[in-house]
Amino acid sequence: MISPLLIPILGICVALLAVFGGVFFKPWLAMQHRKMELEAQMVAEKAAQYAAQTERLEQRVQVLERIITDRGVAIAEEIEQLRDAPLN
């Protein structure tokens, strides 16, 4: 059997929980949300930096490949000229 005194005590407890949730829990949730937004922004900026760095490295590799390819043809021509040249 529920005591008549227990009902007002439960009501007060529920009211205190509601106040506690409104005063402490909502700002804490807002702070956590803002923290996650800032972290997401930092991660996005870092990803953009990595993408830019990757693009620069890809361009440098293309230049090196072009140099090697062009120089490879020149080396092949030099070898052919040496073959045709007399030894003495």
C-alpha positions in Angstrom: 0.0 0.0 0.0 1.3 3.4 -1.0 1.7 5.8 1.9 -0.1 9.2 1.5 3.2 10.8 2.4 5.0 9.0 -0.4 3.1 10.8 -3.2 4.2 14.3 -2.4 7.8 13.1 -1.9 7.7 11.4 -5.4 6.3 14.6 -6.8 9.1 16.7 -5.3 11.7 14.2 -6.6 10.3 14.4 -10.2 10.2 18.2 -10.0 13.9 18.3 -8.8 14.9 16.0 -11.6 13.1 18.3 -14.1 14.9 21.3 -12.7 18.2 19.5 -12.6 17.8 18.4 -16.2 16.9 21.9 -17.3 19.7 23.7 -15.3 22.6 21.3 -15.7 21.8 18.7 -18.4 20.7 20.9 -21.3 23.8 23.2 -21.1 26.0 20.2 -20.8 24.4 18.7 -23.9 24.8 22.0 -25.7 28.4 22.2 -24.8 29.0 18.6 -26.0 27.3 19.5 -29.3 29.4 22.5 -29.8 32.5 20.5 -28.9 31.6 18.0 -31.6 31.0 20.7 -34.2 34.5 22.2 -33.5 36.2 18.8 -33.7 34.4 18.1 -37.0 35.5 21.5 -38.4 39.1 20.8 -37.4 39.0 17.3 -39.0 37.6 18.9 -42.2 40.3 21.5 -42.3 43.0 18.8 -41.8 41.4 16.7 -44.6 41.6 19.7 -46.9 45.3 20.2 -46.0 46.0 16.5 -46.7 44.1 16.8 -50.0 46.1 19.8 -51.0 49.4 18.2 -50.0 48.5 15.1 -52.0 47.7 17.2 -55.0 51.1 18.9 -54.8 52.9 15.6 -54.5 51.0 14.2 -57.5 52.1 17.2 -59.5 55.7 16.7 -58.5 55.6 13.0 -59.4 54.1 13.9 -62.8 57.0 16.3 -63.4 59.5 13.6 -62.3 57.9 11.1 -64.6 58.1 13.5 -67.5 61.8 14.2 -66.7 62.6 10.5 -66.5 60.7 9.7 -69.7 62.3 12.5 -71.7 65.7 11.8 -70.3 65.2 8.1 -71.0 64.7 8.8 -74.7 67.9 11.0 -74.7 69.9 8.2 -73.0 68.7 5.7 -75.6 69.8 8.0 -78.4 73.2 8.5 -76.8 73.6 4.7 -76.5 72.8 4.2 -80.1 75.3 7.0 -81.1 78.0 5.2 -79.0 77.2 1.9 -80.8 77.7 3.5 -84.2 80.9 5.3 -83.2 84.2 3.6 -84.0 86.1 2.3 -80.9 89.5 3.7 -82.0 
